[in-house]
Amino acid sequence: MNPATAWNFAAGPARLPDAVLERARDGLFVRGADGASALERPFTGDAFRATLHSARERLAQLLELPAGYRVLFLAGGAMQQFALVPMNLLGGAQRAAYADSGYWAQRAIAEARRYCEVVAAPGFAGAAPLAAPPAGPWDLPADCAYCHITPNETVDGLAYPALPDTGEVPLVADATSCLLTAPLDLARFGLLYASAQKNLGVAGLCVLVVRADLLERAAPAVPAALSYRRQVEADSCLNTPPTLAIHLAGLVFDWIAESGGLAAMGAANRRKAATLYAAIDGSGGFYRAPVAAAHRSPVNVRFQLADEALVEPFLAAAASRGLHNLRGHRQVGGLRASLYNAMPQAGADALAGFMADFARRRG
């Protein structure tokens, strides 16, 4: 299969933009006059610090970062933040609110219960068709240190149509699968975090944006390298940062800016998602989407076959056509196509065309 006509629909690690792969090949994996590649230079040196500063500045531009917010580039993934958020944000509080919107929200809730009492924020009913928690004002206890949401559930294929109003309780989000996929009103959040391997680069990096006034809440026992405040003070370099992932993230941020920014990403992602949801809804019931139309994720398209016996033949036939990693998460089964920023419209078109052909042949 020609790599130019093969498409990776994995939920993560996901496809990188072609231009980023080319720039990485030409710029990161070659030795300079000092005998070192970009990846071999010390993280304390001027060259890497310039790369770090450039990546942070470009990200701040893309996000239209409000005054009073700080950006961190941390080693690890989002699951690590399931513990670090309560460790860093509880302060003297004993409770935090969490909204259950699906698989990853439930994982965050389970980890948070090790550190505090979890107050249930509005959640989803769990019945089909699936829907995100309601928008509008949420009546939360004033003693909650924060309210945590997962605005895009990669497993469930569900997304919040709008953000809730949590009043004086800071809103915290696991934005791993949706950060940089569309414009975002960052001032609505006290903190958000995202693993890099979906829209920001490669696995091993977590980007975190936090309102500065929240940095004083960390428990005294938080290890230095895991303290948001200490990492801000050390410019994300209290310990050796994931230098390769930061280099690549900077290249991705540049590509997004050169491609029109977050407005362009959002428009492209809506078009791609509309292509696949039209293929699902127009199949006469051969394919089914379990999520209510207004709550469907624009980047993780989850669907099922009316005849589950056709799942394995579908996956095999898709792979033979260069359409890979379409199996749904093991917890929910079915099928899933992830359409992150780096997936071009041609990939969505190829999958939609295959789906129509498969339905004609096997329906």
Secondary structure by P-SEA (a helix, b strand, c coil): cccccccccccccccccaaaaaaaaacccccccccccccccccccaaaaaaaaaaaaaaaaaacccccbbbbbccccccccaaaaaacccccccbbbbbbccaaaaaaaaaaaacbbbbbcccccccccccccccccccccccccbbbbccccccccccccccccccccbbbbcccccccccccccccccbbbbbcccccccccbbbbbbcccccccccccccccccaaaaaaacccccccaaaaaaaaaaaaaaaaaaccaaaaaaaaaaaaaaaaaaaaacccccccccccccccccbbbbbbccccaaaaaaaaaaaacccccccccccccbbbbbcccccaaaaaaaaaaaaaaaaacc
